Amino acid sequence: MRVLKYKKRELAKVLKYYLERNTMKKLLPISSITLAILSLLDNFLSFLPYGYMELPIIATVLAVMSIFWTKYKRSSWVAFGISLIALAVTIYFYYFPEVIPY
């Protein structure tokens, strides 16, 4: 019985460490890309007339955090590039608002 409890505790520790480590490595770039794409859709689609400036800023911060957290993996750099593009588009539409007629 003691052996079973010991293995359960050890397995729980290993599982907790694995989930914490790998989840953050995947969660930060994916959330950054999601916010950046949402921001791009927000700028280009006329039925979303919000133009939030905070979304691409948050996406950029998450991308920078993911670069340092994942030790410079390619997915983090892709997320950083997409979030910078979304930030540039948002700043452009903020200062030069144009309504695209349909």
Biopython code that builds the backbone (N, CA, C, O; Angstrom):
import numpy as np
from Bio.PDB.StructureBuilder import StructureBuilder

atoms = [
    (1, "MET", "N", (0.812, -1.197, 0.000)),
    (1, "MET", "CA", (0.000, 0.000, 0.000)),
    (1, "MET", "C", (0.858, 1.265, 0.000)),
    (1, "MET", "O", (0.514, 2.241, -0.667)),
    (2, "ARG", "N", (1.968, 1.259, 0.738)),
    (2, "ARG", "CA", (2.838, 2.418, 0.792)),
    (2, "ARG", "C", (3.495, 2.680, -0.565)),
    (2, "ARG", "O", (3.684, 3.828, -0.965)),
    (3, "VAL", "N", (3.832, 1.624, -1.246)),
    (3, "VAL", "CA", (4.474, 1.775, -2.551)),
    (3, "VAL", "C", (3.513, 2.459, -3.519)),
    (3, "VAL", "O", (3.929, 3.311, -4.304)),
    (4, "LEU", "N", (2.260, 2.103, -3.471)),
    (4, "LEU", "CA", (1.265, 2.697, -4.351)),
    (4, "LEU", "C", (1.080, 4.184, -4.063)),
    (4, "LEU", "O", (0.970, 4.981, -4.994)),
    (5, "LYS", "N", (1.044, 4.566, -2.790)),
    (5, "LYS", "CA", (0.923, 5.972, -2.436)),
    (5, "LYS", "C", (2.148, 6.755, -2.876)),
    (5, "LYS", "O", (2.033, 7.880, -3.362)),
    (6, "TYR", "N", (3.310, 6.162, -2.706)),
    (6, "TYR", "CA", (4.541, 6.829, -3.097)),
    (6, "TYR", "C", (4.560, 7.066, -4.613)),
    (6, "TYR", "O", (4.959, 8.138, -5.069)),
    (7, "LYS", "N", (4.140, 6.091, -5.371)),
    (7, "LYS", "CA", (4.140, 6.234, -6.823)),
    (7, "LYS", "C", (3.096, 7.253, -7.272)),
    (7, "LYS", "O", (3.313, 7.975, -8.245)),
    (8, "LYS", "N", (1.980, 7.314, -6.577)),
    (8, "LYS", "CA", (0.965, 8.308, -6.933)),
    (8, "LYS", "C", (1.485, 9.714, -6.685)),
    (8, "LYS", "O", (1.282, 10.609, -7.505)),
    (9, "ARG", "N", (2.152, 9.908, -5.562)),
    (9, "ARG", "CA", (2.705, 11.229, -5.268)),
    (9, "ARG", "C", (3.782, 11.614, -6.280)),
    (9, "ARG", "O", (3.825, 12.742, -6.771)),
    (10, "GLU", "N", (4.630, 10.667, -6.572)),
    (10, "GLU", "CA", (5.696, 10.943, -7.530)),
    (10, "GLU", "C", (5.134, 11.222, -8.919)),
    (10, "GLU", "O", (5.609, 12.113, -9.623)),
    (11, "LEU", "N", (4.137, 10.467, -9.300)),
    (11, "LEU", "CA", (3.496, 10.675, -10.592)),
    (11, "LEU", "C", (2.791, 12.029, -10.637)),
    (11, "LEU", "O", (2.813, 12.711, -11.662)),
    (12, "ALA", "N", (2.171, 12.416, -9.530)),
    (12, "ALA", "CA", (1.511, 13.715, -9.484)),
    (12, "ALA", "C", (2.524, 14.848, -9.601)),
    (12, "ALA", "O", (2.255, 15.845, -10.271)),
    (13, "LYS", "N", (3.686, 14.713, -8.961)),
    (13, "LYS", "CA", (4.718, 15.739, -9.070)),
    (13, "LYS", "C", (5.248, 15.846, -10.497)),
    (13, "LYS", "O", (5.412, 16.946, -11.026)),
    (14, "VAL", "N", (5.511, 14.713, -11.103)),
    (14, "VAL", "CA", (6.023, 14.717, -12.473)),
    (14, "VAL", "C", (4.989, 15.291, -13.424)),
    (14, "VAL", "O", (5.328, 16.081, -14.306)),
    (15, "LEU", "N", (3.743, 14.908, -13.257)),
    (15, "LEU", "CA", (2.675, 15.399, -14.123)),
    (15, "LEU", "C", (2.474, 16.902, -13.943)),
    (15, "LEU", "O", (2.276, 17.624, -14.920)),
    (16, "LYS", "N", (2.523, 17.367, -12.714)),
    (16, "LYS", "CA", (2.369, 18.801, -12.449)),
    (16, "LYS", "C", (3.512, 19.587, -13.096)),
    (16, "LYS", "O", (3.276, 20.623, -13.719)),
    (17, "TYR", "N", (4.740, 19.103, -12.951)),
    (17, "TYR", "CA", (5.888, 19.784, -13.547)),
    (17, "TYR", "C", (5.776, 19.802, -15.073)),
    (17, "TYR", "O", (6.043, 20.823, -15.707)),
    (18, "TYR", "N", (5.382, 18.677, -15.654)),
    (18, "TYR", "CA", (5.270, 18.592, -17.105)),
    (18, "TYR", "C", (4.185, 19.521, -17.633)),
    (18, "TYR", "O", (4.391, 20.199, -18.639)),
    (19, "LEU", "N", (3.041, 19.560, -16.973)),
    (19, "LEU", "CA", (1.955, 20.422, -17.428)),
    (19, "LEU", "C", (2.307, 21.897, -17.282)),
    (19, "LEU", "O", (2.006, 22.695, -18.169)),
    (20, "GLU", "N", (2.938, 22.265, -16.178)),
    (20, "GLU", "CA", (3.317, 23.663, -15.999)),
    (20, "GLU", "C", (4.322, 24.095, -17.057)),
    (20, "GLU", "O", (4.214, 25.189, -17.611)),
    (21, "ARG", "N", (5.267, 23.267, -17.329)),
    (21, "ARG", "CA", (6.347, 23.624, -18.241)),
    (21, "ARG", "C", (5.852, 23.667, -19.692)),
    (21, "ARG", "O", (6.098, 24.645, -20.397)),
    (22, "ASN", "N", (5.169, 22.632, -20.135)),
    (22, "ASN", "CA", (4.775, 22.560, -21.538)),
    (22, "ASN", "C", (3.547, 23.397, -21.846)),
    (22, "ASN", "O", (3.405, 23.877, -22.971)),
    (23, "THR", "N", (2.667, 23.584, -20.894)),
    (23, "THR", "CA", (1.477, 24.379, -21.149)),
    (23, "THR", "C", (1.846, 25.830, -21.379)),
    (23, "THR", "O", (1.314, 26.461, -22.293)),
    (24, "MET", "N", (2.736, 26.370, -20.582)),
    (24, "MET", "CA", (3.133, 27.759, -20.765)),
    (24, "MET", "C", (3.911, 27.948, -22.056)),
    (24, "MET", "O", (3.821, 29.003, -22.684)),
    (25, "LYS", "N", (4.669, 26.946, -22.458)),
    (25, "LYS", "CA", (5.414, 27.055, -23.709)),
    (25, "LYS", "C", (4.482, 27.127, -24.905)),
    (25, "LYS", "O", (4.808, 27.752, -25.915)),
    (26, "LYS", "N", (3.333, 26.495, -24.796)),
    (26, "LYS", "CA", (2.373, 26.517, -25.898)),
    (26, "LYS", "C", (1.333, 27.614, -25.733)),
    (26, "LYS", "O", (0.851, 28.167, -26.721)),
    (27, "LEU", "N", (0.986, 27.928, -24.504)),
    (27, "LEU", "CA", (-0.111, 28.852, -24.250)),
    (27, "LEU", "C", (0.242, 30.293, -24.598)),
    (27, "LEU", "O", (-0.591, 31.002, -25.162)),
    (28, "LEU", "N", (1.440, 30.740, -24.281)),
    (28, "LEU", "CA", (1.802, 32.133, -24.539)),
    (28, "LEU", "C", (1.839, 32.469, -26.035)),
    (28, "LEU", "O", (1.240, 33.470, -26.428)),
    (29, "PRO", "N", (2.512, 31.681, -26.891)),
    (29, "PRO", "CA", (2.478, 32.031, -28.315)),
    (29, "PRO", "C", (1.098, 31.906, -28.938)),
    (29, "PRO", "O", (0.723, 32.718, -29.784)),
    (30, "ILE", "N", (0.342, 30.900, -28.529)),
    (30, "ILE", "CA", (-0.994, 30.706, -29.108)),
    (30, "ILE", "C", (-1.922, 31.846, -28.687)),
    (30, "ILE", "O", (-2.698, 32.341, -29.504)),
    (31, "SER", "N", (-1.851, 32.263, -27.434)),
    (31, "SER", "CA", (-2.711, 33.370, -27.009)),
    (31, "SER", "C", (-2.292, 34.677, -27.673)),
    (31, "SER", "O", (-3.140, 35.514, -27.983)),
    (32, "SER", "N", (-0.995, 34.857, -27.892)),
    (32, "SER", "CA", (-0.523, 36.059, -28.579)),
    (32, "SER", "C", (-1.006, 36.088, -30.028)),
    (32, "SER", "O", (-1.458, 37.126, -30.511)),
    (33, "ILE", "N", (-0.914, 34.968, -30.712)),
    (33, "ILE", "CA", (-1.383, 34.896, -32.101)),
    (33, "ILE", "C", (-2.887, 35.099, -32.165)),
    (33, "ILE", "O", (-3.380, 35.778, -33.066)),
    (34, "THR", "N", (-3.623, 34.523, -31.226)),
    (34, "THR", "CA", (-5.076, 34.674, -31.207)),
    (34, "THR", "C", (-5.485, 36.128, -31.023)),
    (34, "THR", "O", (-6.360, 36.623, -31.732)),
    (35, "LEU", "N", (-4.857, 36.811, -30.076)),
    (35, "LEU", "CA", (-5.186, 38.223, -29.863)),
    (35, "LEU", "C", (-4.789, 39.084, -31.056)),
    (35, "LEU", "O", (-5.499, 40.030, -31.397)),
    (36, "ALA", "N", (-3.662, 38.768, -31.694)),
    (36, "ALA", "CA", (-3.234, 39.545, -32.855)),
    (36, "ALA", "C", (-4.193, 39.359, -34.025)),
    (36, "ALA", "O", (-4.540, 40.329, -34.699)),
    (37, "ILE", "N", (-4.623, 38.134, -34.273)),
    (37, "ILE", "CA", (-5.564, 37.877, -35.377)),
    (37, "ILE", "C", (-6.913, 38.509, -35.076)),
    (37, "ILE", "O", (-7.560, 39.052, -35.972)),
    (38, "LEU", "N", (-7.339, 38.443, -33.828)),
    (38, "LEU", "CA", (-8.584, 39.098, -33.441)),
    (38, "LEU", "C", (-8.494, 40.605, -33.653)),
    (38, "LEU", "O", (-9.460, 41.232, -34.088)),
    (39, "SER", "N", (-7.352, 41.178, -33.350)),
    (39, "SER", "CA", (-7.152, 42.607, -33.569)),
    (39, "SER", "C", (-7.162, 42.950, -35.052)),
    (39, "SER", "O", (-7.735, 43.964, -35.451)),
    (40, "LEU", "N", (-6.533, 42.111, -35.875)),
    (40, "LEU", "CA", (-6.549, 42.352, -37.322)),
    (40, "LEU", "C", (-7.966, 42.254, -37.885)),
    (40, "LEU", "O", (-8.368, 43.071, -38.714)),
    (41, "LEU", "N", (-8.712, 41.261, -37.435)),
    (41, "LEU", "CA", (-10.106, 41.141, -37.876)),
    (41, "LEU", "C", (-10.929, 42.331, -37.404)),
    (41, "LEU", "O", (-11.813, 42.807, -38.116)),
    (42, "ASP", "N", (-10.639, 42.798, -36.223)),
    (42, "ASP", "CA", (-11.342, 43.953, -35.666)),
    (42, "ASP", "C", (-11.098, 45.194, -36.514)),
    (42, "ASP", "O", (-11.997, 46.021, -36.667)),
    (43, "ASN", "N", (-9.910, 45.335, -37.059)),
    (43, "ASN", "CA", (-9.604, 46.507, -37.875)),
    (43, "ASN", "C", (-10.178, 46.420, -39.286)),
    (43, "ASN", "O", (-10.618, 47.431, -39.835)),
    (44, "PHE", "N", (-10.180, 45.246, -39.871)),
    (44, "PHE", "CA", (-10.553, 45.126, -41.276)),
    (44, "PHE", "C", (-12.032, 44.857, -41.516)),
    (44, "PHE", "O", (-12.546, 45.198, -42.581)),
    (45, "LEU", "N", (-12.724, 44.261, -40.567)),
    (45, "LEU", "CA", (-14.122, 43.935, -40.783)),
    (45, "LEU", "C", (-15.004, 45.064, -40.278)),
    (45, "LEU", "O", (-14.801, 45.590, -39.184)),
    (46, "SER", "N", (-15.960, 45.419, -41.074)),
    (46, "SER", "CA", (-16.775, 46.588, -40.731)),
    (46, "SER", "C", (-17.820, 46.300, -39.660)),
    (46, "SER", "O", (-18.298, 47.228, -39.009)),
    (47, "PHE", "N", (-18.181, 45.051, -39.465)),
    (47, "PHE", "CA", (-19.211, 44.766, -38.458)),
    (47, "PHE", "C", (-18.624, 44.641, -37.049)),
    (47, "PHE", "O", (-19.351, 44.346, -36.101)),
    (48, "LEU", "N", (-17.324, 44.861, -36.909)),
    (48, "LEU", "CA", (-16.703, 44.946, -35.589)),
    (48, "LEU", "C", (-16.128, 46.353, -35.431)),
    (48, "LEU", "O", (-14.929, 46.549, -35.631)),
    (49, "PRO", "N", (-16.941, 47.313, -35.085)),
    (49, "PRO", "CA", (-16.472, 48.707, -35.107)),
    (49, "PRO", "C", (-15.802, 49.173, -33.822)),
    (49, "PRO", "O", (-16.045, 50.294, -33.375)),
    (50, "TYR", "N", (-14.978, 48.349, -33.231)),
    (50, "TYR", "CA", (-14.423, 48.706, -31.932)),
    (50, "TYR", "C", (-13.063, 49.380, -32.045)),
    (50, "TYR", "O", (-12.877, 50.477, -31.519)),
    (51, "GLY", "N", (-12.120, 48.753, -32.713)),
    (51, "GLY", "CA", (-10.790, 49.317, -32.856)),
    (51, "GLY", "C", (-10.024, 49.409, -31.552)),
    (51, "GLY", "O", (-9.452, 50.450, -31.230)),
    (52, "TYR", "N", (-10.015, 48.322, -30.805)),
    (52, "TYR", "CA", (-9.306, 48.327, -29.535)),
    (52, "TYR", "C", (-7.803, 48.453, -29.756)),
    (52, "TYR", "O", (-7.219, 47.705, -30.541)),
    (53, "MET", "N", (-7.193, 49.384, -29.074)),
    (53, "MET", "CA", (-5.754, 49.565, -29.167)),
    (53, "MET", "C", (-5.025, 48.623, -28.210)),
    (53, "MET", "O", (-3.836, 48.358, -28.384)),
    (54, "GLU", "N", (-5.735, 48.120, -27.202)),
    (54, "GLU", "CA", (-5.086, 47.308, -26.184)),
    (54, "GLU", "C", (-4.786, 45.895, -26.653)),
    (54, "GLU", "O", (-3.825, 45.287, -26.182)),
    (55, "LEU", "N", (-5.585, 45.356, -27.571)),
    (55, "LEU", "CA", (-5.395, 43.963, -27.984)),
    (55, "LEU", "C", (-4.018, 43.708, -28.591)),
    (55, "LEU", "O", (-3.347, 42.769, -28.161)),
    (56, "PRO", "N", (-3.559, 44.496, -29.569)),
    (56, "PRO", "CA", (-2.226, 44.186, -30.104)),
    (56, "PRO", "C", (-1.098, 44.502, -29.126)),
    (56, "PRO", "O", (-0.029, 43.896, -29.202)),
    (57, "ILE", "N", (-1.323, 45.441, -28.209)),
    (57, "ILE", "CA", (-0.292, 45.713, -27.200)),
    (57, "ILE", "C", (-0.152, 44.520, -26.264)),
    (57, "ILE", "O", (0.960, 44.112, -25.929)),
    (58, "ILE", "N", (-1.273, 43.971, -25.848)),
    (58, "ILE", "CA", (-1.243, 42.782, -24.990)),
    (58, "ILE", "C", (-0.647, 41.603, -25.741)),
    (58, "ILE", "O", (0.114, 40.820, -25.173)),
    (59, "ALA", "N", (-0.994, 41.474, -27.028)),
    (59, "ALA", "CA", (-0.435, 40.384, -27.841)),
    (59, "ALA", "C", (1.077, 40.517, -27.975)),
    (59, "ALA", "O", (1.793, 39.516, -27.938)),
    (60, "THR", "N", (1.563, 41.735, -28.129)),
    (60, "THR", "CA", (3.007, 41.948, -28.238)),
    (60, "THR", "C", (3.712, 41.628, -26.925)),
    (60, "THR", "O", (4.787, 41.027, -26.923)),
    (61, "VAL", "N", (3.119, 42.023, -25.828)),
    (61, "VAL", "CA", (3.720, 41.722, -24.517)),
    (61, "VAL", "C", (3.750, 40.214, -24.289)),
    (61, "VAL", "O", (4.750, 39.685, -23.804)),
    (62, "LEU", "N", (2.671, 39.519, -24.630)),
    (62, "LEU", "CA", (2.655, 38.062, -24.490)),
    (62, "LEU", "C", (3.688, 37.403, -25.389)),
    (62, "LEU", "O", (4.307, 36.411, -25.003)),
    (63, "ALA", "N", (3.880, 37.950, -26.592)),
    (63, "ALA", "CA", (4.874, 37.383, -27.503)),
    (63, "ALA", "C", (6.288, 37.578, -26.971)),
    (63, "ALA", "O", (7.118, 36.674, -27.073)),
    (64, "VAL", "N", (6.568, 38.735, -26.411)),
    (64, "VAL", "CA", (7.898, 38.970, -25.827)),
    (64, "VAL", "C", (8.115, 38.045, -24.635)),
    (64, "VAL", "O", (9.203, 37.498, -24.460)),
    (65, "MET", "N", (7.083, 37.871, -23.816)),
    (65, "MET", "CA", (7.202, 36.940, -22.692)),
    (65, "MET", "C", (7.440, 35.520, -23.177)),
    (65, "MET", "O", (8.225, 34.782, -22.582)),
    (66, "SER", "N", (6.765, 35.133, -24.258)),
    (66, "SER", "CA", (6.947, 33.771, -24.761)),
    (66, "SER", "C", (8.324, 33.572, -25.376)),
    (66, "SER", "O", (8.854, 32.461, -25.354)),
    (67, "ILE", "N", (8.916, 34.641, -25.929)),
    (67, "ILE", "CA", (10.280, 34.504, -26.469)),
    (67, "ILE", "C", (11.251, 34.147, -25.350)),
    (67, "ILE", "O", (12.090, 33.262, -25.513)),
    (68, "PHE", "N", (11.141, 34.826, -24.225)),
    (68, "PHE", "CA", (12.056, 34.541, -23.129)),
    (68, "PHE", "C", (11.687, 33.256, -22.390)),
    (68, "PHE", "O", (12.564, 32.568, -21.867)),
    (69, "TRP", "N", (10.408, 32.934, -22.346)),
    (69, "TRP", "CA", (9.977, 31.738, -21.612)),
    (69, "TRP", "C", (10.345, 30.465, -22.351)),
    (69, "TRP", "O", (10.738, 29.474, -21.735)),
    (70, "THR", "N", (10.217, 30.489, -23.684)),
    (70, "THR", "CA", (10.467, 29.275, -24.464)),
    (70, "THR", "C", (11.872, 29.206, -25.018)),
    (70, "THR", "O", (12.182, 28.317, -25.811)),
    (71, "LYS", "N", (12.719, 30.120, -24.618)),
    (71, "LYS", "CA", (14.125, 30.133, -25.022)),
    (71, "LYS", "C", (14.269, 30.247, -26.538)),
    (71, "LYS", "O", (14.940, 29.440, -27.181)),
    (72, "TYR", "N", (13.624, 31.267, -27.082)),
    (72, "TYR", "CA", (13.795, 31.683, -28.475)),
    (72, "TYR", "C", (13.348, 30.627, -29.490)),
    (72, "TYR", "O", (14.044, 30.388, -30.477)),
    (73, "LYS", "N", (12.213, 30.005, -29.261)),
    (73, "LYS", "CA", (11.694, 29.051, -30.247)),
    (73, "LYS", "C", (11.064, 29.790, -31.416)),
    (73, "LYS", "O", (10.717, 30.967, -31.312)),
    (74, "ARG", "N", (10.925, 29.091, -32.517)),
    (74, "ARG", "CA", (10.400, 29.693, -33.739)),
    (74, "ARG", "C", (8.952, 30.147, -33.583)),
    (74, "ARG", "O", (8.571, 31.185, -34.123)),
    (75, "SER", "N", (8.154, 29.397, -32.863)),
    (75, "SER", "CA", (6.749, 29.782, -32.690)),
    (75, "SER", "C", (6.623, 31.106, -31.947)),
    (75, "SER", "O", (5.703, 31.881, -32.210)),
    (76, "SER", "N", (7.525, 31.361, -31.039)),
    (76, "SER", "CA", (7.493, 32.633, -30.312)),
    (76, "SER", "C", (7.850, 33.795, -31.229)),
    (76, "SER", "O", (7.256, 34.869, -31.130)),
    (77, "TRP", "N", (8.804, 33.590, -32.111)),
    (77, "TRP", "CA", (9.171, 34.650, -33.047)),
    (77, "TRP", "C", (8.061, 34.901, -34.053)),
    (77, "TRP", "O", (7.836, 36.044, -34.452)),
    (78, "VAL", "N", (7.366, 33.855, -34.469)),
    (78, "VAL", "CA", (6.220, 34.022, -35.372)),
    (78, "VAL", "C", (5.122, 34.811, -34.671)),
    (78, "VAL", "O", (4.530, 35.717, -35.258)),
    (79, "ALA", "N", (4.854, 34.467, -33.418)),
    (79, "ALA", "CA", (3.845, 35.201, -32.651)),
    (79, "ALA", "C", (4.243, 36.662, -32.480)),
    (79, "ALA", "O", (3.389, 37.546, -32.539)),
    (80, "PHE", "N", (5.526, 36.924, -32.269)),
    (80, "PHE", "CA", (6.010, 38.290, -32.128)),
    (80, "PHE", "C", (5.841, 39.066, -33.433)),
    (80, "PHE", "O", (5.438, 40.229, -33.416)),
    (81, "GLY", "N", (6.141, 38.438, -34.546)),
    (81, "GLY", "CA", (5.974, 39.103, -35.845)),
    (81, "GLY", "C", (4.522, 39.416, -36.155)),
    (81, "GLY", "O", (4.203, 40.515, -36.610)),
    (82, "ILE", "N", (3.647, 38.462, -35.911)),
    (82, "ILE", "CA", (2.227, 38.679, -36.180)),
    (82, "ILE", "C", (1.665, 39.768, -35.266)),
    (82, "ILE", "O", (0.859, 40.592, -35.698)),
    (83, "SER", "N", (2.091, 39.769, -34.013)),
    (83, "SER", "CA", (1.580, 40.795, -33.092)),
    (83, "SER", "C", (2.118, 42.179, -33.453)),
    (83, "SER", "O", (1.411, 43.171, -33.276)),
    (84, "LEU", "N", (3.345, 42.268, -33.952)),
    (84, "LEU", "CA", (3.856, 43.564, -34.403)),
    (84, "LEU", "C", (3.116, 44.064, -35.642)),
    (84, "LEU", "O", (2.856, 45.260, -35.773)),
    (85, "ILE", "N", (2.780, 43.152, -36.544)),
    (85, "ILE", "CA", (1.987, 43.538, -37.720)),
    (85, "ILE", "C", (0.615, 44.039, -37.279)),
    (85, "ILE", "O", (0.126, 45.051, -37.780)),
    (86, "ALA", "N", (-0.002, 43.327, -36.342)),
    (86, "ALA", "CA", (-1.310, 43.763, -35.836)),
    (86, "ALA", "C", (-1.212, 45.115, -35.144)),
    (86, "ALA", "O", (-2.117, 45.941, -35.263)),
    (87, "LEU", "N", (-0.120, 45.345, -34.422)),
    (87, "LEU", "CA", (0.067, 46.633, -33.759)),
    (87, "LEU", "C", (0.239, 47.755, -34.779)),
    (87, "LEU", "O", (-0.310, 48.844, -34.609)),
    (88, "ALA", "N", (0.998, 47.489, -35.835)),
    (88, "ALA", "CA", (1.193, 48.510, -36.870)),
    (88, "ALA", "C", (-0.114, 48.825, -37.586)),
    (88, "ALA", "O", (-0.407, 49.990, -37.853)),
    (89, "VAL", "N", (-0.895, 47.811, -37.896)),
    (89, "VAL", "CA", (-2.184, 48.022, -38.572)),
    (89, "VAL", "C", (-3.141, 48.780, -37.661)),
    (89, "VAL", "O", (-3.866, 49.663, -38.119)),
    (90, "THR", "N", (-3.148, 48.444, -36.387)),
    (90, "THR", "CA", (-4.023, 49.134, -35.445)),
    (90, "THR", "C", (-3.639, 50.599, -35.295)),
    (90, "THR", "O", (-4.510, 51.468, -35.247)),
    (91, "ILE", "N", (-2.354, 50.875, -35.221)),
    (91, "ILE", "CA", (-1.911, 52.273, -35.126)),
    (91, "ILE", "C", (-2.272, 53.022, -36.398)),
    (91, "ILE", "O", (-2.697, 54.175, -36.331)),
    (92, "TYR", "N", (-2.112, 52.391, -37.555)),
    (92, "TYR", "CA", (-2.476, 53.045, -38.816)),
    (92, "TYR", "C", (-3.965, 53.378, -38.850)),
    (92, "TYR", "O", (-4.346, 54.502, -39.178)),
    (93, "PHE", "N", (-4.805, 52.403, -38.513)),
    (93, "PHE", "CA", (-6.247, 52.643, -38.544)),
    (93, "PHE", "C", (-6.695, 53.592, -37.434)),
    (93, "PHE", "O", (-7.746, 54.222, -37.546)),
    (94, "TYR", "N", (-5.911, 53.698, -36.371)),
    (94, "TYR", "CA", (-6.250, 54.630, -35.305)),
    (94, "TYR", "C", (-6.040, 56.075, -35.767)),
    (94, "TYR", "O", (-6.859, 56.949, -35.482)),
    (95, "TYR", "N", (-4.949, 56.315, -36.473)),
    (95, "TYR", "CA", (-4.656, 57.673, -36.911)),
    (95, "TYR", "C", (-5.273, 58.031, -38.262)),
    (95, "TYR", "O", (-5.516, 59.206, -38.536)),
    (96, "PHE", "N", (-5.528, 57.041, -39.102)),
    (96, "PHE", "CA", (-6.151, 57.281, -40.402)),
    (96, "PHE", "C", (-7.390, 56.403, -40.543)),
    (96, "PHE", "O", (-7.370, 55.409, -41.269)),
    (97, "PRO", "N", (-8.463, 56.768, -39.852)),
    (97, "PRO", "CA", (-9.664, 55.917, -39.941)),
    (97, "PRO", "C", (-10.314, 56.030, -41.306)),
    (97, "PRO", "O", (-10.626, 57.128, -41.767)),
    (98, "GLU", "N", (-10.512, 54.917, -41.935)),
    (98, "GLU", "CA", (-11.156, 54.878, -43.231)),
    (98, "GLU", "C", (-12.300, 53.871, -43.175)),
    (98, "GLU", "O", (-12.180, 52.795, -42.590)),
    (99, "VAL", "N", (-13.387, 54.243, -43.789)),
    (99, "VAL", "CA", (-14.509, 53.330, -43.882)),
    (99, "VAL", "C", (-14.489, 52.739, -45.286)),
    (99, "VAL", "O", (-14.540, 53.463, -46.281)),
    (100, "ILE", "N", (-14.414, 51.437, -45.347)),
    (100, "ILE", "CA", (-14.383, 50.771, -46.642)),
    (100, "ILE", "C", (-15.818, 50.519, -47.077)),
    (100, "ILE", "O", (-16.528, 49.765, -46.411)),
    (101, "PRO", "N", (-16.269, 51.125, -48.172)),
    (101, "PRO", "CA", (-17.651, 50.906, -48.600)),
    (101, "PRO", "C", (-17.843, 49.521, -49.205)),
    (101, "PRO", "O", (-17.003, 49.020, -49.953)),
    (102, "TYR", "N", (-18.962, 48.929, -48.860)),
    (102, "TYR", "CA", (-19.283, 47.612, -49.404)),
    (102, "TYR", "C", (-20.486, 47.707, -50.280)),
    (102, "TYR", "O", (-20.923, 46.701, -50.839)),
]
sb = StructureBuilder()
sb.init_structure("model")
sb.init_model(0)
sb.init_chain("A")
sb.init_seg("    ")
for serial, (resi, resn, name, xyz) in enumerate(atoms, 1):
    if name == "N":
        sb.init_residue(resn, " ", resi, " ")
    sb.init_atom(name, np.array(xyz, "f"), 0.0, 1.0, " ", f" {name:<3s}", serial, name[0])
structure = sb.get_structure()
